[in-house]
Amino acid sequence: MPWNVGTMALRTMSEKQQMLWLFVLAAPVACVAWTVTHEEVFSEVHDYCLKKSNSCRTLAARKFFYLFTCEYCFSHYVAAAVVWMTGYRLLVPDWRGAVLGWFTLVWIANVYMSLFGRLRLDIKRERVEIKAEEKEVELKFKRR
């Protein structure tokens, strides 16, 4: 049972090791949350959930489908699964450590996703600027 494994591991894990695991575990949380909510491979699922999040009759159903369109919301569920599967605890070896680890994983994963989103935006902007410069150079050569 994962809960017991994590509790036992925490007793032998130093605070530095717990912090290392925090930053390591946040990477797959961010990866899964970003991929499901943003990438083309899940675009059909994303579009379906987006439509359902706006058209379902009940509030619960709308919120359920919304969580698959929002990386912040979805990262809570992914982080909860990671904490459960790994038995990760942060600072306290009981349920409080699981809750603390869960919310901290969400926070670090969202920092990773924000950085990744910013990096992608910068790369896209550079590509657009390069294309604009190429067109400008092409026009200059055509005029000659």
C-alpha positions as CSV (number, residue, x, y, z in Angstrom):
1,M,0.0,0.0,0.0
2,P,1.6,3.3,-1.1
3,W,0.6,5.2,2.0
4,N,2.7,3.0,4.3
5,V,5.7,2.9,2.0
6,G,5.9,6.7,1.9
7,T,5.6,7.0,5.7
8,M,8.4,4.5,6.2
9,A,10.6,6.2,3.6
10,L,10.1,9.6,5.2
11,R,11.6,8.4,8.5
12,T,14.9,7.7,6.7
13,M,14.7,10.6,4.2
14,S,16.5,13.9,5.2
15,E,14.9,17.2,4.5
16,K,17.3,17.8,1.6
17,Q,16.2,14.5,0.0
18,Q,12.5,15.5,0.5
19,M,13.2,18.8,-1.3
20,L,15.0,17.0,-4.1
21,W,12.0,14.6,-4.5
22,L,9.7,17.6,-4.4
23,F,11.4,19.2,-7.4
24,V,11.8,15.8,-9.2
25,L,8.2,14.7,-8.7
26,A,6.9,18.1,-9.8
27,A,8.3,17.6,-13.3
28,P,6.1,14.7,-14.3
29,V,3.1,16.4,-12.7
30,A,3.8,19.4,-14.8
31,C,4.4,17.3,-17.9
32,V,1.2,15.3,-17.6
33,A,-1.0,18.4,-16.7
34,W,0.5,20.5,-19.6
35,T,0.2,17.7,-22.2
36,V,-3.4,16.8,-21.4
37,T,-4.5,20.4,-21.3
38,H,-2.5,22.0,-24.1
39,E,-0.9,19.7,-26.6
40,E,-2.3,18.6,-30.0
41,V,-2.3,14.9,-29.1
42,F,-5.2,15.5,-26.7
43,S,-6.9,18.2,-28.8
44,E,-10.1,16.2,-29.4
45,V,-10.4,15.4,-25.7
46,H,-9.7,19.0,-24.9
47,D,-12.3,20.3,-27.4
48,Y,-14.9,17.9,-26.1
49,C,-14.3,18.8,-22.5
50,L,-14.3,22.5,-23.3
51,K,-17.7,22.1,-25.1
52,K,-19.1,20.0,-22.2
53,S,-17.8,22.5,-19.6
54,N,-20.0,25.1,-21.2
55,S,-23.0,23.1,-22.1
56,C,-23.7,20.6,-19.3
57,R,-26.8,21.2,-17.3
58,T,-25.4,20.6,-13.8
59,L,-22.7,22.7,-12.2
60,A,-20.9,19.5,-11.0
61,A,-20.7,18.2,-14.6
62,R,-19.5,21.5,-16.0
63,K,-16.7,21.7,-13.3
64,F,-15.8,18.1,-13.9
65,F,-15.2,18.7,-17.6
66,Y,-13.5,22.1,-16.9
67,L,-10.7,20.5,-14.9
68,F,-9.5,18.8,-18.1
69,T,-9.1,22.2,-19.8
70,C,-7.2,24.0,-17.1
71,E,-3.6,23.0,-16.3
72,Y,-3.8,24.5,-12.8
73,C,-6.9,22.5,-11.9
74,F,-5.8,19.3,-13.6
75,S,-2.4,19.5,-11.8
76,H,-4.1,19.1,-8.5
77,Y,-5.5,15.7,-9.6
78,V,-2.2,14.6,-11.1
79,A,-0.3,15.6,-8.0
80,A,-2.7,13.8,-5.8
81,A,-2.2,10.6,-7.9
82,V,1.6,11.1,-7.6
83,V,1.5,11.5,-3.9
84,W,-0.7,8.4,-3.6
85,M,1.4,6.3,-5.9
86,T,4.7,7.3,-4.4
87,G,3.7,7.7,-0.8
88,Y,5.5,11.1,-0.8
89,R,5.4,13.1,2.4
90,L,6.9,16.5,3.1
91,L,8.3,17.2,6.5
92,V,5.6,15.3,8.5
93,P,5.3,11.4,8.2
94,D,1.5,11.3,8.4
95,W,-1.5,12.6,6.5
96,R,-0.4,16.1,7.1
97,G,2.8,15.5,5.2
98,A,0.8,14.0,2.3
99,V,-1.4,17.1,2.2
100,L,1.6,19.4,2.5
101,G,3.5,17.5,-0.2
102,W,0.4,17.5,-2.5
103,F,-0.1,21.3,-2.4
104,T,3.6,21.9,-2.7
105,L,3.9,19.6,-5.7
106,V,1.0,21.6,-7.3
107,W,2.8,24.9,-6.7
108,I,6.2,23.7,-8.0
109,A,4.5,22.0,-11.0
110,N,2.7,25.2,-11.9
111,V,6.0,27.2,-11.6
112,Y,7.4,24.7,-14.1
113,M,4.4,25.1,-16.4
114,S,4.6,28.9,-16.2
115,L,8.3,28.8,-17.2
116,F,7.6,26.4,-20.0
117,G,4.7,28.5,-21.3
118,R,6.9,31.6,-21.2
119,L,9.7,29.8,-23.0
120,R,7.3,28.6,-25.7
121,L,5.9,32.1,-26.1
122,D,9.4,33.6,-26.5
123,I,10.3,30.9,-29.1
124,K,7.2,31.6,-31.1
125,R,7.8,35.3,-31.0
126,E,11.4,34.8,-32.3
127,R,10.0,32.6,-35.2
128,V,7.5,35.3,-36.1
129,E,10.2,38.0,-36.1
130,I,12.5,35.8,-38.2
131,K,9.8,35.2,-40.8
132,A,9.0,39.0,-40.9
133,E,12.7,39.8,-41.4
134,E,13.0,37.1,-44.1
135,K,10.0,38.6,-46.0
136,E,11.5,42.1,-45.7
137,V,14.8,40.9,-47.1
138,E,12.9,39.1,-49.9
139,L,11.0,42.2,-50.8
140,K,14.3,44.2,-50.9
141,F,15.8,41.7,-53.3
142,K,12.7,41.7,-55.6
143,R,12.8,45.5,-55.9
144,R,16.4,45.4,-57.2
